[in-house]
Amino acid sequence: MVTQRADSDGKVKACRLHDVLLDFCKERAAEENFLLWIKRDQTTKAVYSHKQHSHLAFTEMDNLVEWSASCSLVGSVLFKNYDPYFASRPLSSHAFSISHILLNFKFLKVLDLEDQIVIDFIPTELLYLRYLSAHIEQYSIPSSISNLWNLETLILKRRSYGIHDKLLLPSTVWDMVKLRHLHTPYFSTENEEALLKNSAKLYDLETLSSPYFSRVEDAELMLRKTPNLRKLICEVQCLEYPHQYHVLYFPIRLEILKLYLSSVFKTIPFYISAPNLKYLKLSRFYLDSQFLSETADHLKHLEVLKLYHLVFGDHGEWKVSNGMFPQLKILKLEYVCLMKWIVADDAFPNLEQLVLRGCKYLMEIPSCFMNILSLKYIEVHSCNESVVKSAKDIEETQVEDNQNTNFKLVIIKKMVLKFDTSNEKEISKAFDRLVSLQGIQSIAVDRNEKKFIVIGDMDADEVRLVVGKLML
């Protein structure tokens, strides 16, 4: 069953299985010697052949410790714990245990701890390892990480980190030429400029997140060393207002770019040039029409544009000229400081979705959206009533005049409704009824103040009727 699709093309990103079907799959995987799922009450007395099962999945740390002695030839170890508080337990309760048993799996290729387990050192002796995912508490990675010369995917996260808590990667990371996916939080590399000038290029690296750049020159060096990047998520620090923009040339194969500013509302010190970019997200920047116009000229194939927590210069004005963003399909503006939006008639010719959320200063959606024949969806959330009205005018023109039967308008409402009961059973019943209503996106219950907070594109009268029964 599909649970998540990509914004840009609707392709399936995530699925889920019915529990009965999942149990069947686990049994069949064990029968065919593919995967053995070690349950809480299953011990080493169970029938196991390390020559048969190449993959093991655990749900309890005790099982992982117990089985490690007899599973030296296993190729994959997955840890799947469904306790939401597991990762927040003190480090000594589980990191020490696993750090000392990892070396028993000498031929391990995949170690997926699914962000659940904190390890106190990187298992650099597992030379066959290709995939590693775990939580760490350190602020630096040992230089011996390069011993994992077969590693293709490295995912390291920290349970919490502040804005100044950068993770320091050793220079030896750039010797790991088989790396394809590198995901670590807010990282920088030691001796960055000298290192990048002298290091080899990582031709296989396709996804990279999240490097921290304090200078444009550092970004340029890293981009030259990663010529085949397809996805980049990074944080930049803009130290001063640029006297003139600098064009930053991203790898020609780059399709997804997410840029975040470490400080608040400063100008991006470079134009973005990425000829095959399809997805762009900008967050916490100060933008002006000049920047967006010049950037649009370099992004002819852009399909998804997401602008988050931005301040528009030019007195809060954004002018979109004819021919800009010719391939754009999805435009999302969330919590942006935009007062006046001027859009030419021939802009956004292929737009399909427009999402406005928290745009409290915007007075209306430009009327030219009435004539975009490709438009299928508008969503408005936490905006002025005048924006809602203009969205309804666009809906009327699209449906009645343009005969656009695929068009849909969604007005997300937030309703706060008081109730007058402490009966937990009645509150739970009301919650279940609200969940069943069409258009509900989220529901919160505040039992202290005795109120429901309901968000979604729902029928307000139906919501009031359900909660009203708690007042009787």
MOGI-V441981 format. One record per helix or strand. SS is the DSSP state (2 for helix, 1 for strand). FROM is the first residue (numbers start at 1). TO is the last residue. If there is no record, write none. Layout:
BEGIN
ss=SS from=FROM to=TO
ss=SS from=FROM to=TO
END
This chain:
BEGIN
ss=1 from=2 to=5
ss=1 from=12 to=15
ss=2 from=19 to=31
ss=1 from=35 to=38
ss=1 from=55 to=58
ss=2 from=61 to=68
ss=1 from=76 to=79
ss=2 from=86 to=88
ss=2 from=91 to=93
ss=2 from=95 to=104
ss=1 from=110 to=112
ss=1 from=118 to=119
ss=1 from=131 to=136
ss=1 from=140 to=140
ss=2 from=143 to=147
ss=1 from=153 to=158
ss=1 from=167 to=169
ss=2 from=171 to=175
ss=1 from=181 to=189
ss=2 from=192 to=198
ss=1 from=207 to=213
ss=2 from=216 to=225
ss=1 from=231 to=236
ss=1 from=246 to=249
ss=1 from=256 to=261
ss=1 from=266 to=267
ss=1 from=270 to=273
ss=1 from=279 to=283
ss=1 from=285 to=287
ss=2 from=289 to=298
ss=1 from=304 to=308
ss=1 from=311 to=312
ss=2 from=313 to=316
ss=1 from=317 to=320
ss=1 from=330 to=334
ss=1 from=337 to=337
ss=1 from=340 to=343
ss=1 from=353 to=357
ss=2 from=367 to=371
ss=1 from=377 to=381
ss=2 from=385 to=401
ss=1 from=408 to=418
ss=2 from=424 to=436
ss=1 from=440 to=446
ss=1 from=451 to=456
ss=2 from=460 to=471
END
